[in-house]
Structures are given as structure tokens and as C-alpha cells.
Amino acid sequence: MASMGEKEAVAELYDKVTSNGILEELFGEHLHDGYYEVGTVATISAHRVAVVRIIDEALRFADVFTDDQAKKPRNMLDVGCGKGGTCVHMARKYDIQCTGISISPDEIQCAKHLAASQGLENKVSFDVGDALNMRYSDGSFELIFVIQCIEHIQDKEKFIREIVRVAAPGAQIVIISTACRNLSPSEKSLKPKEEKTLKKICNYLHLSGFCSLSDYSNWLTPLPIEDMKIADWTQNAAPFYTLLLREAFSIKGFISLLMNGGWTAVKVILGMKTIHEAIENDLLKIVAVTFRKTK
């Protein structure tokens, strides 16, 4: 992230989302999209399942867990860990040591309480920190998860280098993000209307911007990585946005947002609404990117 002001703005946003319980009924302990079968009509109870399923689908996509126990990762880092849901799920289901990092102190406190409530204090730890300058040593983690965090990072290329740095040789890295469309060979930039839409989203949600799949390829090519794979999960995530907007823009939902979260909550919903519109216009996609650090 480029400046202390921007870092503080992101931290404040997630502090408010956490402390006010904005959308907690829908998201629970996972502040990210869900994974659905294409064409599914989402419900609140189904979304609680879908936000966990996207973690397992990402692991399956990356071929992280096999029958060979010798290849099982011993530890994991979740960058942008939110309220700790991913770490707790991974520790409980896959029995690996998990570390989460977030720039929001309130999120970290919430994550620690969640781990304690599950009796997982010895398997899960959480740190307040900057994802661009993590305090972890080179090669510390055998699995790295990044779920819808890179959108907040100003220097995305440096961020990619940083997560590769802390990855152990042979470690799998999984990134789930909202990415903008690639430019065509004849284009030098996105259309002005598209740029305006992305700027609006960034202002609502304190995002630094969106990278494209071409950006990932350009940033990763010089790094010690191999076996890069990309999947388009836009249609799998689509039911979440329909559900979110249906709940938020009902009379009951909107009044609840205003009472619990005020203008912060309204901006989050307006941002998500604009993302939904950008997805429908093929400007944005929900993508999964995975690659392995070379040994």
C-alpha cells in the first residue's frame, strides 16, 4: 500500500466492518465470496456453506492435498486473513499449523477469539502487519492463501514478490481475486467509462485498483515459480452477489445496515453493487490463480 493514510483507511474500514457486525449474518467468520454450482439460487444458509467451500475448491484446484502424507504442507499463511475463518477451517479440517495476517487490529482480535472458541490456540496464530513488509523469514510457509486481499494493495508486483519470498521451496501459493479484463492487442488502456467504474468501486471499498490476468503473468515470469494455473470462477461466485444485493436492498436489510454500520455499511454495499454490474459487463471476473515456488 502506498501511504500510511491508505493503510489506515483500509484498517479503519475492516475495524468498522468487524466491530459493527456489518453483514455478519451473511458472511459469518468469512469475509469473502462463496463458491456455488453454476445456476444455483443462493440463500443465507447456503452462503455460510459456500464461503467455506471456496477454500476447499481452491485447495482442490491447486492439488494441495493428496494421498501422499509426505507432501502435506506443515504450515500455512493466510494473507489478509480477515476474521480468521480460513485459518480456523484449515487447522480444524486439515490439521496444519496456520498463521493469519491482517492490517486491521479489530479483525485480529476477532480472529483470536474465534480460534480460542474452537480450542485451536495451539494450531492457529494471528498477527497485525503490512502485507508488503511481512516480518516472516524467507521460506517460512509451505502453503500461502490470498483471498480477495490483493485488491487493497497499491504495489501489487511487490506484494507478489513478498509472498513468493516467504514461501518455502516447493510451496503452493493460491490467490483468489477480482481481476479486470485483459486489454485486446489494439488497446493501450481500458475505456474511459470502464476506468470510471473501477475508480468508483475503489472509492467505495478503499481498494487500490484491480490487476488483470496479464499482470499476474508479467509479474510472475521473472520469479522462481512453476506450474501456474488460472481458472475463471465468475459464474461460481455470481449467486453471492445476487443474494447480497437482494438482502441489502430490502427494506429490513437497508435499515439494518444504516443502524449497525451507518455510511460505512452503505458504501460497502454500493461498492459490491458496482462490482456486480462490472461483472455483468465483462469488465471484472472472479479468478483463481495458483503456482508453485521452485525447489
Secondary structure by P-SEA (a helix, b strand, c coil): cccaaaaaaaaaaaaaaaaacccccccccccbbbbccccccccaaaaaaaaaaaaaaaaaaacccccccccccccccccccccaaaaaaaaaacbbbbbbbbccaaaaaaaaaaaaaacccccbbbbbccccccccccccccbbbbccccccccaaaaaaaaaaaaccccbbbbbbbbcccccccccccccaaaaaaaaaaaaaccccccccaaaaaaaaccccccbbbbbbccccaaaaaaaaaaaaacaaaaaaaaaccaaaaaaaaaaaaaaaaaaaacccccbbbbbbccc
